[in-house]
Amino acid sequence: MRVFVTGASGFIGSALVPELLRAGHHVLGLARSDASAEAIAAAGAEVHRGALDDLDSLRAGASAADGVVHLAFIHDFSDFEGAVRADLRAIEAFGAALEGSDRPLVVASGLLGVAPGRVAAERDKLDPDVAGGPRKAGARAALRLAERGVRASLVRLAPSVHGEGDHGFVPRLIDVAREKGVSGYVGDGSHRWPAVHRLDAARLFRLALEKAPAGSVLHGAAEEGVPIRTLAEMIGRHLDLPVASVPAEEAGEHFGWLGRFLGVDAPASHELTRELLGWHPTGPGLIDDLDRGHYFGAPSS
């Protein structure tokens, strides 16, 4: 299969490209910069120059492929709404290129905000009244494409997709601990986040591309829920810092943009995903991964 991948040089994409190549697929990777193009080419994939806001390049890439995996997202919290609009337009462009073909489109989304306070299942619809789901508009648009002859599926990713090279939530939490001199958590720290290793996430995207039925919702969550306090305690141990609670009303001031997410309790199951695709995560858990030490080098920001 010839697969067009957005975010091919990113944290998950750089694991997905070799995963696809080992399975015998040909990969066409979207590259916005020279550095991305070099990384994609070095991985053995073909380079497709373009960007998420260049809809012509997206339609051309999708039209030239047997399937699409959409990982890229503009992580610019200074223009959050702009990033959401760009993601939605990109998915609509893929839909226009793939409509009526029964070709697969696998779209990355998130698990925060799906079912706050209880274990989210793949059957759960995203609550429109809950903040914290930055890709929910795109998620809905992707699933609607299943009615237009596209084998569209959605992979809801854990907020912590971890592994060496991670630049997401956990590295930022480590940086905040360094800056504040304390490893903090919100309230009593019982809020739970699911987690998945990047190599397991990459394998899930490949399986979804190959065999997920149209309209499938899948969960990229190898661990159902890691308490934020447990995460903070591991960070405190490695940085030799005290561990302390931060009141919910002070979370924004203490953690910055991360504060809006840390207070969300978002455990999630992957039972149906495992049954549907035969996905069996084998990577280390989040706490074990942190204990290996590679997260505690130079600050990520």
C-alpha positions, 0 to 999 in steps of 0.5 A: 500500500502507498501511504501518505503520512502527515507528521511523518517526521514527528514523534509518533510519525518517525516511529510509524514510518519504519513500522509501515516500511517493515510491513511492506508499505511504501510511505509518502511523508509530508514535509514542511521544512528542509529538516523534515524532508531530510529526516523523512528521506533518511528513514527510507520514505518518499518526500512530499513537500507541503503543509497543513495549511496548503490544502492543494498539497494535502489533496495531491498527497492523498490522491496519489496514495492508497491510504492516509494517516493524519498525525500532524497538528499545529501545537500552537497554544497562542492560536489554539482556534487557528490550529483547530481550524487548520486540522478540520480543513486538512481532514476535509481536504483528505475527504474530498480526495478519497471520497467514494474510493473506500481507501483508508483514512486514519486520523489521530485524536485525543482521549482527554474530555471523552468521559471525564471521571470514568473509564472511557470506552471506544463506544463513548462519544466526545462530550461537546461540553467538555474542554480539553479535546483539541481535535474533537472537531476534526474527529467528528469530521473524520467519522462522517467521512465513513458515510461518503465512501472513505474507510475512515477511522479514529485513533484517540491517543492517550495524553501521554504518548511517551518514549525517548524524544517526547516533547509533550505534556510530561517533559513540560511537567518536568520543566515546570518542576525545575522552574518552580523547585517543586514537583506539583500535582493538582488537588489530591493528585488522583486524576488519571491519565492513560498512557502509551509508548510511541512504538505501540502507538505506531503499531496501532496506526498501522493496524488501523490503516490495514484493517479497521472498518469504516467508522471505527473508534480506537483507543491508543491507551496501553495503560488505563490510567496513571495517577498524576500524583504518581507521576509527580512523585517519580519526577520529584525523586529523579530531580530531588525535589519536594512533591506538593499539591497545587490548589485547582484555582492556582493550577493555571498560574503554577503550570501555565497552559498545562494547568487546564489539562492536569485536572482532567480525570481521563482513564480509558480502556483499549479492550475493544481496540485489542479485540478488533485489531489484535493490538497488544502493547508491549512497550514499557509503562509510563512510570517505568519509562520515566525511571529509565532516566532519559526524560531528565536530561536538559530542559525541553523548553 
